[in-house]
Amino acid sequence: MKLRELVVLGVVGTALLSACGGPSGNSAPAAVPPPVSADQLAGVTLRVGDQKGGSVQVLLRAAGQLDGIPYRVQWSMFTSGPPMLEAANANAIDIGQVGNTPPIFSAAAGGNIAVVAALRSTVGDALLVPRGSNLTSLADLRGKTIAVAKGSSANGTLLNTLTTAGLKPSDVTLSYLQPGDAYAAFNQGSVSAWAVWEPYVSEAVHAGGARELVSGADALNGTGLAGGTPLSNGLSLEVANRASLADAGKNAALQDYVTRLGKADLWAKNHPDDWASIYAQQTGIPLDVAKAAVPRLALSPVLVDDGLVASEQRLADAFTSAGQLPGKVDISGFVDRRFNDAVAPQTGSAR
């Protein structure tokens, strides 16, 4: 069918999680609704959250995965994962891609969400220091001010970094800033370090002369200053609103969407030069920055399996142990594996 795509300009207003309520951490996955006809699917509008600087919409279009889509797509742009999941919890969007940490904070608040698909990168988030910084070890972070988006994947990487250094969050000053404000504070010298993800890492390094105290590769592999301990699991998670999963038409559209997204990510991984050129043009970042960022942005589909749940549970427990969450969060109550069979061919897994 001909693509019918509705684009929402600006950022969707979101409601606080605490005001919305939702299922407890022990909630069982919702029953899978029955299939729908082509005519029913054609009447569905799938509301998708996207992030500035890592546009899923641009990727899908570049890979040809928005061609012939049999339902409407309505896009909403967000600064990072936490506000996107606030929108999902408030039923303002149906699905969005976030890092490994936002679902943990949403789950802790009883969010009306479930992880339904996943992708893994070849790098994690990085910890940057400005040009000329004298910080050379993780221990040097003590007493310093560090910028990070609260509840983001970089927040998780930073927590693990501090733990590796024998530090607690109270041993540093955390300046909770969204990427745009953090970039300004970082360049102005208002913060001593910045925990963030791509493409902001490559932009700060190439345009501003920043240095990676802990690189994304080191964070993922436990190398360098990570001291043999991985600081990030490298996961990006597709998180859906539970009400959308219970709706037959939305459920069918969601399955098709996560399958198309996996194909698009594999296309980007196999066509880095093409993707870098398109990415630079569509996002407005310099081509050299795009070429540096794209390999680090490459994602591969993975199953929502026991290993993934266990990895996310360890990260959640780290936040609880550090006093960043009020109690234990049961991540297993916020995953739904219904789309694993559809995604399995892209992962090389036999199902």
C-alpha positions, 0 to 999 in steps of 0.5 A: 500500500502507499505510505501514509506518514504523519509527521508531528512537529515539535516534542510531545508533551508528557505526563509524569509517571507518578501521575499515571499509575500502571502495572506492578513489577510482577505483571504478566505479559498481556495476552496476544490479541488475534490477527487483523485483516489488511483493511483493519491494519490500514486503519491503524496509526502507529505512534512512534517516538524518536530521538534527536541525534539518533533518528530512527525515522531517517534510518528506516527511510534510508533503508527503504523500510518505510516503503509500502508500509501498510499502516500510518506512522506518526512520529514524535521527537524527544531529547532522550529516552526518559521523556520518551518513556514518560510519553509511552506510559501516558499512552501518548506514543505506542513504541520508542527506542531507548537505551538500556537504562530508561526502562529500568526507571520506568519500571521502578515507577510502575510504568505501563510499558514493556520491552518488546525487541532489542538491538545490541551495539558494538560500543557502549556510552562514553565518558568525556573530558574537555580538551586540556583536562588533567583527569587521567584516571577514574579516581580523579573523578572524585569531587568533580561535576559530571553531566549526564541525562538522568535515567539515560543509558549514560547514567547507567554507564556512569554509575558502573564507572564510579563503582569500578573506581570505588566511588559512590554517586555522592562522591561526585556532583551529578549535573542532570542535563539533557544532551543539548544543555550538557554539550553547552556546559561541557564546552563552557567548562561548567562540568568536568566530565560528560557521560553520553552516547553517540553521535554526541561523543563523536561531535564533541571529540571531532568538533570540540577536541574532547577526550574519551576518558572511557571510550564506548568500546572500553565501556562495552568490553571492560578494557582500558580504564574499565579495568576488566569490568564491562560498564555497559551492555550495549543494548538499545531497547524497543519499548511499547505501551501495554495498552497498544500491545493489547490492541489487535491492530496496534499489535500487528503494526508493532510486530511489522515495525520492529521487524522493519527496524531490525532490517534497517539496522542490518542495512546500516551496518552493511552500508556504512558509507551510504548511511553516513552520507544520508545521516549527515545530510538529514541530521545536519552534522558534519560528514566527518562526524557522521563517518566517525559515529556511524560505526559506533551507532551500528546495531544488530537485532537480538532476542528478548531472552533470559540473558537480556533480562538478567543483564538488565536486572544486574543494571537495575540492582546496581541502581538500587544498591547505589540508592538511586532507586527506592527498592528492587525492580523486577525487570522480568515483569516489564518484558514481553517476548511475543515478537521474538519469532518474527525477529529471530531470522534477523538474529541468526537464531533458529526458532 
